[in-house]
Amino acid sequence: MPEARETAVYTHGHHESVLRSHTWRTAENSAAYLLGVLKPHMRILDIGCGPGTITADLAGLVPDGHVTGLDREPGILEQARAVAGERGLTNTDFAVGDVHALDFPDDTFCVVHAHQVLQHVGDPVGALREMRRVTRPGGFVAVRDSDYAAMTWYPLSAGMDDWLDLYRRVARANGGEPDAGRRLKSWALAAGFTDVTATSGTWTFSTAGERAWWSGLWADRTVASAYAERAVDGGHATRQQLREVAGAWREWGARDDGWFSVLHGEILCRKEV
């Protein structure tokens, strides 16, 4: 197996404002495109599992199978183990690892899943090749990533425009690709897949509660997370500019007519038999 060779820096980090979003994710709201192919006996690898809410959901859907959650950050795996424990799951385990060099034999898993991972890695095609390697013939690689340039909102806001421009610059400086969603199919084909189903899905935030939650976590993330530090340290923004962007988020969130949609690209790739 190849040596680990991640070159990108994870833009968001694990600040509370980031985990506020990550722990909200479920198999239903973040992996619906995959659920139709799951069978009770399947063995699944969940790459970039973070705090483990999707991992735990997947484990509940394969009661006769097993789910391994993988992440590069050991600390976040403690939260994932806690989630699995709270649900009484006995068919999960968790490991530290790098998607570029998975520490598993060829043809190990029925499904290899990654949600919001490839946008943060230095070599997404290489990562997909590794995911393909550890998938059994006839099994599936399932990937979903947001596409920042395709995000849209109302009302129009110059401050929100500044946020999008800033985020994309910081993410690319860190070695990632924030507009990953539209590229997934192309990356999968370059990785050697020939049976690729490409779809899309959205998250939409419009009610008062949804707006408050979504705008609040992004306002906090903009001034207090690892992303904020990297924006300043990289010369992409000043602290004052970050505060102005955070203010634009809160202003949008307070608007009764506020609406925000996040577009995700999705690929379900079947490995040839």
Sequence and secondary structure as in RCSB ss.txt:
>XXXX:A:sequence
MPEARETAVYTHGHHESVLRSHTWRTAENSAAYLLGVLKPHMRILDIGCGPGTITADLAGLVPDGHVTGLDREPG
ILEQARAVAGERGLTNTDFAVGDVHALDFPDDTFCVVHAHQVLQHVGDPVGALREMRRVTRPGGFVAVRDSDYAA
MTWYPLSAGMDDWLDLYRRVARANGGEPDAGRRLKSWALAAGFTDVTATSGTWTFSTAGERAWWSGLWADRTVAS
AYAERAVDGGHATRQQLREVAGAWREWGARDDGWFSVLHGEILCRKEV
>XXXX:A:secstr
          SSTT HHHHHHHTT  HHHH HHHHTT  TT EEEEET TTSHHHHHHHHH TTSEEEEEES HH
HHHHHHHHHHHTT  SEEEEE BTTB SS TT EEEEEEES GGG S HHHHHHHHHHTEEEEEEEEEEEE GGG
 EEES  HHHHHHHHHHHHHHHHTT  TT GGGHHHHHHHTT SEEEEEEEEEEE SHHHHHHHHHHHHHHHHHS
HHHHHHHHTTS  HHHHHHHHHHHHHHHT TT EEEEEEEEEEEE   
